Amino acid sequence: MGRRLLPGVLLLMMLLAGCMENLFMQWDMVELPSADEMNTKASSDPEGFLEDVNEYLAMHEDTINEKNAPEVITALQIVYAAPGISGETKAEAALLIGEISLEEDKNAGIFINSVGNALDDLQNMQDGADVSAVIQALVPPEVKTDPVLFGSMIDTLLSSSDGYLDFGMQLQNDNITDPDQILYLDGGDIGSTVQRTAITTAVKAVLDALDGAVDGSIDDPETQKTILFNLVNGEAWPTTGVGDPTVIFGDSPPPAYEGLDDVLGLMGLDLSGGDQG
């Protein structure tokens, strides 16, 4: 009896060992590992942790939410900052930070989708049309009337923008201009990545402009979020003491926004509004 039981026990142990290799796949559980477990593996095996995250996302993407997204992002930031990792690993970690950040606040995702759907309408509006009314309509109703929810949404968009801009800068550092070179980014995802980068970074630039200059340094984010909240609710855009957020789409964007050019370039776009061919 014992001899017959032993092979089964050994087989079970081997299966367990196989499952334990991937931090996120212990018995195919939907629950995420603890923050300590993720941080430990991100520090000890950055590339392995990145593989774990990608495998998890492929199976359980909808289980990363407002509650646990910050923990995943913290671990990915450890990967991004790890010494000695490849540029490809840094870029992929930054891209995931940008993507997963949007899960920190459900309203941020709603806002991104609303802007994406409204881009054609904005481009086709006649001169003199009330663009501000269209912009105001993009903000989820419950957010537009609640400064706390509005602030949370803006924080999420800023966090996402930082990840996407880091992704773009790593593309620049590695001289990556052809999307076919980015094996971890599916062709069908390039358009949404470019769109999300542009929208989140535009929000960052608008908030930045309220400090007087668009230079990547938002000195007083709480005050700027309050001003932006009031603007969304109908106050007129200040005529003095603000910068021009459109400079991020100019020929010489502020250094903090340079990564935007490289991400837009994945679709043959440039910051001045033309095509690269």
Order of alpha helices (4+ residues) and beta strands (2+ residues): alpha-alpha-alpha-alpha-alpha-alpha-alpha-alpha-alpha-alpha-alpha-alpha
